[in-house]
Amino acid sequence: MSVKMAETIVLCLTLLFGLGFAVQSLGKYNVDRTKISVSGASSGAAMATQLHVAYSATFSGAGLLAGNPYWCSQGEYSTALGACMDRPERVVISELTTQTTKYASSGDVDATNNMYNDRVFILSGTLDSVVNPGLGQKAVQYYLSYVQESNIKSVFDLRAEHTFPTVSYGNRCDQSRSPYISSCNYNTAYEMLNHFIGGLQRPDSSGGSLPGQFYEFYQNEFINRPSSSSMDDVGFAYIPSKCVNGATVCRLHVAIHGCSQQREKIGDVFARNAGYNEVGELNNIIIIYPHTIGSLVNPNNPLGCWDWWGYTVNDFATKKADQMLAIYRMVQKVAY
């Protein structure tokens, strides 16, 4: 057997059996329910804003990295690939806010006035060759319809490609390639979470192991037949050491990977190296990482993207959507 073949077998077995960790049920913890936030990269950013708008009574902060505004695709794949990735001038904000109002009126999303005091963080790298940085500016325009301007923080001057910027982990900052995490001398996770909460301790750059609990949890507890909605059976969670036994009131953050960053593709690389866990450990913030699947399992979603154009259901951006509801149930399990 060749060395390359042996390494391939080891990788497959590692992914199959949960990267060496026993999969368990997602735990329930002592959470400040006023400090629940969500963020995501690329398709994860689209999912983050969908969750924020749909469940604005639950989420008080949203972070969008290389994202676009809520309901940008309007349920059309061609619009998702065109206007929402490379033609920001074609995105008409009034159309998106009109649909948001309709959804709120029908109860398909929570009341929009819940968002007024929320915190929003939007980052688009100047070198992004996948999602035009102008889409980040469109996301700001959308949120100005609902969130007070002083609560919106935008970062549009970072020389980063289509990638998740960290202080020192990953590819060069001007590269967009797997695992789509790059060393940019910028701590996205800290800057985002600190904008949501304020007064957080900044992690040093020494790295190393963390004293909290990192584990895999069953996602099929929150959705029947996850694969039918392009979701994995398993997600990840990081529980800071002071949050494990429930004695400390902690915050909760949902971190959503982008396309081609799912567990089946890169294992736990995003969950371990995007920088969220270090911030969480220092500041008592629980992090949960939902995961999709792609590849041959779902031919409509080969890259493991989250549904922001309607490949699972027409109501992909509402509380009726299975992916949305599954993540909301995860939050409910942890915090309620």
Secondary structure, DSSP 8 states (H G I E B T S, - for coil): --HHHHHHHHHHHHHHTGGGS--B------EEEEEEEEEEETHHHHHHHHHHHHTTTT--EEEEES---TTTTTT-HHHHHTHHHH-GGG--HHHHHHHHHHHHHHTSS--GGGGTT-EEEEE--TT-SSS-THHHHHHHHHHTTTS-GGGEEEE------SSEEESS-SEETT---TT-EEE-S--HHHHHHHHHH-S-----S-----SSEEEEEEGGGTSSSGGGGTB-SEEEEEE-GGGTTS-S-EEEEEEE--TT-SHHHHTTHHHHHSSHHHHHHHHTEEEEE--B--TTT-TT-TT----SSSSS-TTTTSTTSHHHHHHHHHHHHHH-
